[in-house]
């Protein structure tokens, strides 16, 4: 089933050029995914009774053109596929005239909130999401490939977690990983680079009081941030600048 919402770009969603930020577009995609699930009975307000919650494992978005402040956009989503363990959801953002602005994909698992473990996605749940078997990316790669040798000498920087970083489940909210990356990027990179492809892989949840260490390096057109702690790797983020949109 194709699900759509109309959204107007707000003042808090733009950069110094009055264009929508990557965060704004990612939030628009996240919100419509949650609205879709709420529409079929698996939304945030259903968690208490169903004891089930969708947990995000991966985001990838590509920005083709940025809408401006106060422009109206249409956010579109559908379930691309569901198997016994994972659900895949794709997205488009367009102007009302149909012009394509951004595409995205995401990977989810269904969590038992009482037992704190993943559960199989049953046939009745699969049917609620009415797969479209339509993909916005020609290739859907689950893993971000990073250079372990580069990581050994990568610039390291700590990040102090704030109360606002945490969501209703008590772990760091997925959008705030992007905020964290922008805080630790070198200033000249932050000021000058237009990132058009954002790929985030979530490997281990971040809880309050976790001591975070972010490792950063650049290779070709892509900037990598590996989020670590004493527990291991929590997330891998790859930001590709506009020079290499087709990669």
N, C-alpha and C positions, 0 to 999 in steps of 0.2 A: 504494500500500500504506500502510495506517495503521500507525504504529509507536508503541508506548507504553512508558513507564517509570514506576515508582513512586519517589517521592522524599520524604524527611522533612526538613522545614525545620530546619537546624542553627543552633547558637548564633552562628556567624559570619555568618549570613545575615539577621539581624534588626536592627531599629532600636530606639530607646529605648522603643517601645511594644510590643515583642516581636512585631512584624509583619515579614513578609518584605520586603526592600528591592527596589528596581527591579533592582539589580545581581544579586541572587540569582535573580530570575525570568528575567533575560536569560541568566545562566549555565546555568540549567536547560534553556532552549531551545537554547542553543549545544551543550550536552553531548548532548542527544538527537539533534540534527542530525548530530553527528560519529559517534555510535553507529550511527545509521541507515546512514551512508556506510560505516562499517567493516563492517557486516553484509553489504553488497553488494560488498565488495572495494575500496573507495576511501577507506579510513580513513587515519589518521596513520601507521600501521605499513606501509601499502602504498605510501607515497610513494617510498621508496627503489627499489623494483622497477618501479613503473609510471611514475615520473617525472612524476606528475600530482598536483596539489593543488587543492582547492576554495578559492577566495579570496572572502571576503565583500565585497559592494559596498554593502549596505544592510540596516538593521534598522528595523522599526517594531513596537512593542508597545503594547498598551493594557491597563491594569490596571483591572479591574472591582471586585475585592474582594481584600484581602491576606490570605493565610493566616498563621497565628500559628506561633510557635516550637513545634517538635516535632509539628506537624500533618503528616499524610500527604497528599500531593497526587499526582495523575496527570498526567504530561506527555505530550502527544500531538502527533505531527507527521506530515506527509505532503508529498509532492512535488505542488505545485499545477500547475505546468507546466514544460516544458523546451523551449527552442528551440535553434537551432544555436549561439548564443552565451551564453545566460543560463539559469540554473535558478532557479526560484522555489519556496520552501518555506514552508508555513504551520504554525501551532502553536495549540494550546489547552492551558491548564492548568486542571484541574478538581479538586474534591474527589472522593472515591470514590463519593459519592452522585450525581455528575453535575453538581453546581453549578459553573457556569463562573466562573473567577477571573480569567483573563487570556487575551488572544489576541495573536498575533504573525505577522509575515511577514518574509521575508528574500530577498535576491537575491544570486546567486553566479555566478562564472565559473570555468572550469576552466583552470588554469595549467600550462604546461610548465615544470617546475622546473629543467630544464637550460638551456633557451633563454630563460627568464624572460619568457615572453609567453603571452597567452591563446590557447587552441586551441578549435576547433569541437567541440561536444558531438556525438559520433557517435550513430547510431541504436542501437547496442548498449548504449551507456551510458544513453541515454534509457530504454530498456526495463528496465534494472535498477531504476529508481526508480519505475516503475509509477504514473504520474500519476493523481490522484484528481479533478482538475478541480473542486475545491471551495475556495472562498475565504472567509477569516474577515472580510475587510473588503469593504464594498460597492464602494469605489473603491480601486484600488491605484496610487498615484502614485509614480513613480520618483524624482522630483526634489523637494527641499525648496525652496519658494519663499521667498526672503528679500529684504528691502528694502535695495537697494544704497545708497540715500541714508542710511538709518539706520546702515549699516555705516561710513560716512565719519566719523561722530561717535561711534561705539560705544566703550565703555570697553575699553581694551586692557590685557592682563596677560600676562606671560611665564609659561611653565611649564617647570620643569626635569625633563627626562626621567631616569628611574631605571632601573637594570638590570632590575628586576622588570616594567617596562612592556613588555619585548620577548618575543616568542614563539619557537617552534621554527624559524620562517623568518627570524628576525633583524630583523623589523620590529615596530612597536608593535602589541600585541594588541588586537583590536577591542573587547573589554570594557573595556580600560583607557582608552579614549576617554571612557567615561562617568565613570570615576574622575577623570579630568582635569577634566571639566566641573564636577563637584561641588567640586573644589579651587578653581576660579577663580570660582565663583558668589559674588555678594555675600553676606556673612554672614547678613543678615536674610532673604534669599531662601532660603538653605540651611536656616536654622533653622525657617522657618515654612511653606514652600510644599510641598504634596503633589503631586508630578508624577505624573500618571496615564498620559500618552502620551509615549513616547520614540521619536523618529525620528532615526536616524543615517545619514548618507550619507557613504561613504568615497570620496574622489576621488583621493588620491595617498598612497602609503605613507609612513610616518614611520620613518626609519632612525636608528640611534644618532648622537648628536652634532648632530642637527638642532636649530636654535635656533627654538623654538616661540613664537608670539605668538597669544594667544586674544582675539578681539573679542566682546564681550557686549552685547546690548541686549534689551529686552523690548517686545513689541507685543501689545496686547490681553491674551489669556490665555497667550501663548506666549513663552518665553525662548529666545533664539537664541545659540549660540556658534559662531563661525566660526574654525576652527583654521588658522593660516597660518604660513608661513616665507618666506624669500627665494625659495623655489621656487614659491610660489603657495598656493592653498587646498588643504589636505589633507583637511579634513572639515567638514561642516555638521551641526550638532546642533540639533534643535528639541525643547524640553521643554514640554509643555502641562500646566497645572495643573488640578486636579480640577474647578474651576468650569465648565469647558467640555469635558466628556468627549465630546460628540458632534461636535466640530469635526474 
